[in-house]
Amino acid sequence: MKRGFGTRGNRLRKTSVRLLRSSALLFLAGVLALVGALNLGERQVGWDPALAAAGAPGSGNGPDDLVRAGVVEVIDGDTFVVAFAGTPSARARLVGVDAPESVHPTRGVEPYGLAAAAFLADLLRPGIELRLEFDVEVADQNGRLLVYAYLPDGRMVNEVLLEAGYAQIYTFPPNVRYVERFRAAQRAGREQGRGLWAIPAEGDGEGPGPRVVIASVDLEAEQVEIWNGTARALEMTGWRLISVQGGQEYEFPEGFVLGPGEAVVVTSGSAFQHQPPATLGWTRRSVWANRGDPAELVDPSGRVEAAFP
């Protein structure tokens, strides 16, 4: 015989359901008001794909009818506050990128976190006018605007961070408009050894940043890029890549070696491809949860060497 909650328990449960429904309705109302304020139905939101594809990394000239907004303050390496459409203060999150944490309540300050925040603050000084572009979704579940932000000189801030080595690619479908462009920008930053991609010299130990990095996670494409940021070849027998959300693990092949400054892409699902040393095939089944799935790289001793985001 099942034990019930009783009359009082039922009242509490119904109250909780009402509160959850009210919160959801308030969030939906906020997003709808935001869409109305932006007049998205009357605007050209997004660039012509041909123009975007032709643009050089970090540069471009978007249409004049993108949303104009003034910078209020920078929060961290990928989040800032803007004033626009009569709203004095709205948080905005850069789409498709993730910067190291500088003010996270539980993760603390990560390597290059303070430098990334300072770099963004230097780009986005209070009062500067930006143009904001939206992808499929206008805001996230926390009410933050999800934006591609353009400086007065036409450069896309998301892309500039990748080129400078102060952010990494992290895509959340369906907001994937510029993923290929972002790959090129991150590749350029890494090849130049900028920011978190700086390889420590022989004998420098850990250096200022992680030794082995999960360089990018493309949840929709089922591709995770691992980069060796050390000055030595890394023998990866016994290393594991873990999908935290689903608890799935991939163990690197015995004898696999990742050279200094080199990267390997671990593929799964429709992207499955096994052509070492450039790509490794995990499984033909989909692994990564599109709405968010942290990745961890664990060494043979069980130590988490890298995590993303």
C-alpha positions as CSV (number, residue, x, y, z in Angstrom):
1,M,0.0,0.0,0.0
2,K,1.4,3.4,-1.0
3,R,1.8,6.1,1.6
4,G,0.3,9.4,0.6
5,F,1.3,12.9,1.6
6,G,-2.1,13.6,3.2
7,T,-4.3,16.8,2.9
8,R,-1.5,19.1,4.0
9,G,1.0,17.5,1.6
10,N,-1.4,17.8,-1.3
11,R,-1.9,21.5,-0.5
12,L,1.8,22.1,-0.4
13,R,2.3,20.2,-3.7
14,K,-0.5,22.2,-5.4
15,T,1.0,25.4,-4.1
16,S,4.4,24.4,-5.5
17,V,2.9,23.7,-8.9
18,R,1.2,27.0,-9.0
19,L,4.4,28.8,-8.1
20,L,6.3,27.0,-10.8
21,R,3.6,27.8,-13.4
22,S,3.6,31.5,-12.2
23,S,7.4,31.7,-12.6
24,A,7.2,30.1,-16.1
25,L,4.5,32.6,-17.1
26,L,6.5,35.5,-15.8
27,F,9.5,34.4,-17.8
28,L,7.5,33.9,-20.9
29,A,5.9,37.3,-20.5
30,G,9.3,38.9,-20.1
31,V,10.6,37.3,-23.3
32,L,7.5,38.3,-25.2
33,A,7.8,41.9,-23.9
34,L,11.4,41.9,-25.0
35,V,10.5,40.6,-28.5
36,G,7.9,43.3,-28.7
37,A,10.3,46.0,-27.6
38,L,12.8,44.9,-30.3
39,N,10.1,44.9,-33.0
40,L,11.7,41.7,-34.3
41,G,8.9,41.0,-36.6
42,E,9.7,44.2,-38.5
43,R,13.5,44.0,-38.4
44,Q,16.0,42.1,-40.5
45,V,17.5,40.0,-37.7
46,G,20.7,38.3,-38.9
47,W,23.0,39.0,-41.7
48,D,22.8,37.9,-45.3
49,P,24.5,34.4,-45.1
50,A,26.6,35.3,-48.2
51,L,27.9,38.4,-46.5
52,A,28.6,36.6,-43.2
53,A,30.5,33.8,-45.0
54,A,32.6,36.4,-46.9
55,G,33.5,38.4,-43.8
56,A,37.0,38.1,-42.5
57,P,37.3,36.8,-38.9
58,G,36.5,39.6,-36.4
59,S,35.2,42.0,-39.0
60,G,32.1,42.8,-40.9
61,N,29.5,45.5,-41.6
62,G,26.0,44.4,-40.5
63,P,22.8,46.0,-41.7
64,D,21.9,49.3,-40.0
65,D,18.6,47.9,-38.6
66,L,20.3,45.6,-36.1
67,V,19.3,46.5,-32.5
68,R,21.3,49.5,-31.1
69,A,22.3,49.3,-27.5
70,G,24.6,51.2,-25.1
71,V,27.1,49.4,-22.9
72,V,26.4,49.9,-19.1
73,E,29.0,47.6,-17.6
74,V,30.9,44.3,-18.1
75,I,30.1,41.4,-15.7
76,D,32.7,38.8,-16.8
77,G,34.5,37.6,-19.9
78,D,31.3,36.8,-21.9
79,T,28.5,38.7,-20.1
80,F,27.7,42.4,-19.9
81,V,24.8,44.9,-19.3
82,V,23.3,47.1,-21.9
83,A,20.6,49.8,-22.2
84,F,18.3,49.7,-25.2
85,A,14.7,50.2,-26.4
86,G,13.9,52.2,-23.3
87,T,15.3,49.5,-21.0
88,P,18.1,51.0,-18.7
89,S,19.6,47.7,-17.7
90,A,19.5,44.2,-19.4
91,R,22.0,41.4,-19.1
92,A,23.4,40.1,-22.4
93,R,25.3,36.9,-23.0
94,L,27.6,36.4,-26.0
95,V,26.3,33.5,-28.1
96,G,28.5,30.5,-29.2
97,V,31.5,31.3,-26.9
98,D,32.5,30.6,-23.3
99,A,35.1,32.6,-21.4
100,P,37.0,31.4,-18.3
101,E,35.1,32.3,-15.1
102,S,36.1,35.3,-13.1
103,V,33.1,35.7,-10.7
104,H,31.4,32.3,-10.6
105,P,29.9,31.5,-7.2
106,T,31.1,27.9,-7.1
107,R,33.9,27.5,-9.7
108,G,35.8,30.6,-8.5
109,V,38.4,32.3,-10.7
110,E,39.6,30.1,-13.5
111,P,42.9,30.5,-15.4
112,Y,42.7,33.6,-17.7
113,G,39.3,34.4,-16.1
114,L,40.4,37.8,-14.9
115,A,42.3,38.5,-18.0
116,A,39.3,37.7,-20.2
117,A,37.0,39.9,-18.1
118,A,39.6,42.8,-18.4
119,F,39.9,42.3,-22.1
120,L,36.1,42.5,-22.6
121,A,35.9,45.5,-20.3
122,D,38.5,47.2,-22.5
123,L,36.5,46.5,-25.6
124,L,33.1,47.4,-24.1
125,R,33.7,50.7,-22.2
126,P,30.5,52.2,-20.7
127,G,28.6,54.4,-23.2
128,I,29.9,52.6,-26.3
129,E,27.1,51.9,-28.8
130,L,26.8,48.3,-30.0
131,R,24.6,46.7,-32.6
132,L,23.1,43.5,-31.4
133,E,22.1,40.5,-33.5
134,F,20.0,37.6,-32.4
135,D,19.9,34.0,-33.5
136,V,16.9,31.7,-33.2
137,E,16.4,32.4,-29.5
138,V,16.3,35.9,-28.1
139,A,16.9,35.1,-24.4
140,D,18.0,32.2,-22.2
141,Q,16.1,30.6,-19.3
142,N,17.7,33.2,-17.0
143,G,16.3,36.1,-18.9
144,R,19.7,37.1,-20.4
145,L,19.7,38.4,-24.0
146,L,21.6,35.9,-26.3
147,V,23.5,38.1,-28.7
148,Y,26.2,38.6,-31.4
149,A,27.5,42.0,-30.5
150,Y,29.2,44.4,-33.0
151,L,31.6,47.2,-32.1
152,P,31.3,50.6,-33.8
153,D,34.1,49.5,-36.2
154,G,32.0,46.5,-37.4
155,R,34.0,43.8,-35.6
156,M,31.9,41.0,-33.9
157,V,32.9,40.8,-30.2
158,N,32.2,37.1,-30.0
159,E,34.7,36.5,-32.8
160,V,37.3,39.0,-31.4
161,L,37.4,37.0,-28.1
162,L,38.1,33.8,-29.9
163,E,40.8,35.3,-32.0
164,A,42.4,36.8,-28.9
165,G,42.4,33.5,-27.0
166,Y,40.1,34.8,-24.2
167,A,37.1,32.5,-25.0
168,Q,36.4,29.1,-26.5
169,I,33.7,27.8,-28.8
170,Y,30.6,26.4,-27.0
171,T,27.5,26.1,-29.1
172,F,23.9,25.6,-27.9
173,P,21.5,24.6,-30.7
174,P,19.5,26.1,-32.2
175,N,21.8,29.2,-31.9
176,V,24.6,28.0,-34.3
177,R,24.5,30.6,-37.1
178,Y,28.2,31.4,-37.1
179,V,29.8,28.2,-35.8
180,E,32.0,27.7,-38.8
181,R,33.2,31.3,-38.7
182,F,33.9,30.9,-35.0
183,R,36.0,27.7,-35.7
184,A,38.2,29.7,-38.0
185,A,38.6,32.5,-35.4
186,Q,39.5,30.1,-32.6
187,R,42.0,28.3,-34.9
188,A,43.7,31.6,-35.7
189,G,44.0,32.4,-32.0
190,R,45.4,29.0,-31.2
191,E,47.9,29.0,-34.1
192,Q,49.2,32.4,-32.9
193,G,49.5,31.1,-29.3
194,R,47.3,33.9,-27.9
195,G,45.7,34.0,-24.5
196,L,44.9,30.6,-23.1
197,W,46.6,29.0,-26.1
198,A,50.1,30.1,-25.0
199,I,52.2,26.9,-24.8
200,P,54.5,27.0,-21.7
201,A,58.2,26.7,-22.5
202,E,60.1,23.5,-21.6
203,G,60.5,23.3,-17.9
204,D,57.9,26.0,-17.1
205,G,55.7,23.5,-15.4
206,E,51.9,24.1,-15.6
207,G,52.2,27.6,-17.0
208,P,49.4,30.2,-16.4
209,G,46.7,28.0,-18.0
210,P,45.6,24.4,-18.3
211,R,48.1,21.9,-19.8
212,V,45.5,20.0,-21.8
213,V,42.4,21.8,-22.9
214,I,39.0,20.8,-24.1
215,A,39.2,23.4,-26.9
216,S,35.6,23.3,-28.1
217,V,32.4,21.4,-27.7
218,D,29.9,21.4,-30.5
219,L,26.8,19.7,-29.0
220,E,24.8,19.6,-32.2
221,A,27.6,18.4,-34.5
222,E,28.7,15.9,-31.8
223,Q,32.3,17.0,-32.0
224,V,34.7,17.7,-29.1
225,E,38.2,19.0,-29.8
226,I,41.1,18.2,-27.4
227,W,44.2,20.3,-27.6
228,N,47.7,19.5,-26.1
229,G,48.9,22.8,-24.7
230,T,52.2,21.4,-23.4
231,A,55.6,21.4,-25.0
232,R,55.7,17.6,-24.9
233,A,54.0,14.8,-26.7
234,L,51.1,13.3,-24.6
235,E,50.6,9.6,-24.5
236,M,46.9,9.2,-23.9
237,T,46.4,5.5,-23.2
238,G,43.9,5.2,-20.3
239,W,42.6,8.8,-20.7
240,R,38.8,9.2,-20.8
241,L,36.4,11.9,-22.2
242,I,33.2,12.0,-20.2
243,S,29.8,13.4,-21.1
244,V,28.7,14.6,-17.7
245,Q,25.0,14.9,-18.4
246,G,24.6,11.4,-19.7
247,G,27.4,9.7,-17.8
248,Q,28.9,8.3,-21.0
249,E,32.7,7.7,-21.3
250,Y,35.1,7.4,-24.2
251,E,38.5,5.8,-23.6
252,F,41.3,6.9,-25.9
253,P,42.9,4.1,-27.9
254,E,45.9,2.3,-26.5
255,G,49.1,4.0,-27.8
256,F,47.4,7.2,-29.0
257,V,49.8,10.1,-28.8
258,L,48.9,13.8,-29.1
259,G,51.8,15.9,-30.1
260,P,52.7,19.3,-28.6
261,G,50.4,22.0,-29.8
262,E,48.3,19.5,-31.7
263,A,44.5,18.8,-31.5
264,V,42.3,15.8,-32.0
265,V,38.5,15.8,-32.6
266,V,36.4,13.1,-30.9
267,T,33.3,12.4,-33.0
268,S,30.0,10.7,-32.4
269,G,26.5,10.4,-33.8
270,S,26.1,11.6,-37.4
271,A,29.6,13.1,-37.3
272,F,31.3,9.7,-36.5
273,Q,34.7,9.5,-38.2
274,H,37.7,7.5,-37.1
275,Q,40.8,8.7,-38.9
276,P,43.6,9.0,-36.4
277,P,45.4,11.1,-35.5
278,A,43.1,14.0,-36.6
279,T,39.8,12.4,-35.6
280,L,38.7,9.6,-33.3
281,G,35.4,7.9,-33.5
282,W,33.5,7.3,-30.3
283,T,30.1,5.8,-31.3
284,R,27.6,6.2,-34.1
285,R,24.9,7.0,-31.5
286,S,24.4,10.6,-30.3
287,V,26.1,11.3,-27.0
288,W,25.8,15.0,-26.2
289,A,22.7,16.7,-24.9
290,N,21.9,19.7,-27.1
291,R,20.6,21.9,-24.2
292,G,23.8,21.7,-22.3
293,D,26.3,18.9,-21.5
294,P,29.6,19.6,-19.7
295,A,32.6,17.6,-20.8
296,E,35.5,16.3,-18.7
297,L,38.9,14.9,-19.6
298,V,40.2,12.5,-17.1
299,D,43.7,11.0,-16.9
300,P,44.5,7.4,-16.1
301,S,44.7,8.2,-12.3
302,G,41.2,9.5,-12.3
303,R,42.2,13.2,-12.1
304,V,40.1,15.7,-14.0
305,E,42.7,17.4,-16.2
306,A,40.2,19.6,-18.1
307,A,36.6,20.5,-17.9
308,F,34.3,22.5,-20.3
309,P,32.6,24.8,-19.8
